[in-house]
Amino acid sequence: MKSDVEDVFVRYAIALDQTDFDVSFLHLWGILEKVTDSVGRYDETIKRAAWPFRGRDIIREYLECARQRRNSYVHSFRSSQETEPLLHILKAVLDRILMRLVRDDFNSGSFEEFGRLCALGTNLKHLKKERKRYDTAVRFLTRNPEP
């Protein structure tokens, strides 16, 4: 994971070094897809990227605007005054996610694991039920290991 995070920070530095906001924006969006293990699945990228935040709903709205901007640029090559503010929002979201990855807040060994964690959802009742099922499976397998 360490080398993957280092590679992402190199990409991040390159993205921020761009003089064209649209190019920088596209680079940052690509990094967001990479760290959430959701390349090409934009709904999933937004869902996973918003997961670690308290204000998930507003983050999802901002990221949805960012996705629309990304699609508009990629499919029509039109630059826009909207890119710069969305670039700053995207950078702020990515900064928080990257810091969590550096600190390994979620004890994830890869972007794939981090992405799966962020895909779990936010319904605590459901998560606790799933945890109980996993705990039951672990207890069972501990008492009854395979020969």
N, C-alpha and C positions, 0 to 999 in steps of 0.2 A: 504493500500500500504506500510505503514511504516514497518509492520512486515514482509511482503514479501521481501522488500529490505534488512531487517536485516538478514533474512534467506539466501538470496543470498550471502550476505557478509560472512556469516559463511561458506557456500559452497566454496566461493572464497578463503578464508583463508585455508581451507582444501586442495583445489586444489594446492595452491602455496606451501603448506607444504610437498607435495609429493617429494620423492627422484627420482622417475622414471618419466622422461619427458613425456613419452607416457601417463601415468596415469594422470598426471597433465593436459596435453593437452586435454584429453577426458573430464575431469571434467570442464575445462574452456569452451569447446565447448557446453557441456550440459547447462551451465549457460547462454551462448549466446542464445541458443534456448529458454530457459525459459524467459529471459527478453524481447525477441522479439516476444514471444507468437507464436512460429513456430516450436514446437517440432516435429521432424521427417520429416519436410518439408525443406530440405536443401537449395533449390533455394530461398525459401521465407526467410529463416534465413539470407542468404547472402544479399539479396535485402534489408531487413529491417535493418540489422546491418550497412550497408553502407549508409543508408538514411541520418543520421544526419551529415555526413562529407562533406566537400567541395570537396575533391578529391575522390568522390564516385567510379569512374572507377578503380582506382588503389586499393582501399580498397576491391572492389569486386574481383579483380584479386587475391589479397593476400588471401582473404577468400575462394576463389575457390581452391587455392592450399592447404589451410588448410583442406577443406572438402575432397579433394582427399587423403590427408595424413590420415585423420580420417578414411575414408572408407577402405583404405589399411590396417590400423592397426586392425580395428574392424573385417574385413572379412578374414584377413590372419594372424593376430597376429604377423606381422613382424615389428620389431623396425627399426628405420632408423635414420641416422645422420640428416635428414631433420627436424626432430621433434623439436629440440631445437630452431632454428630460427623461425619456424612457431609458436611455443609456445610464443615467445616474441612478435610476430606480433599480435597474437590472444589476448594476455594479453593487449597490447597497445590499441587495438580496444575496448575491453571490459572495460578497465579503463575509457575511454572517455564516453562510454555509461552509465556506472554506476555513474559517476559524474553527468551526465545530469539527471539521475533518482533521485539521492540524492538531487540535487538542484531543482528538479521538473521543469526543463526548459520548458517542454511541457504541464505542468498542467494535467498530466495523473494520474488517480486515481488507475490504475492497470497496470500490464504488458500487459493485453489484450488491454487496451486503447492505451498504448504506441505502441504496435505492430500494431494496426490498423492505427495509425498516420503514422508510418514508412512505411506502405503499400500503402499510398496515391499516391506515385510517386513524381516526381520532376518537372513535366511540370507545370510551373507557370500559363500559360494561362488556362489550364484545371482546376487547383485548384481554380483560381479566378472565373471561370464560375460556378464551383460547389458551391463555397461560395455564389455567387449571388443567386443560386437556393435555398440554405438553408435559406438565409436571406429573400427571397420572401415567403418561407413556414412559417417562424416564423412570419412575418408581417401578413400573411393571418390568421394564427391560433390565433394571438393576437387580431385581429379585430373580428374574428368569432370563439370564443371559443365554445367547445361542451357544450350542456345544462347540 
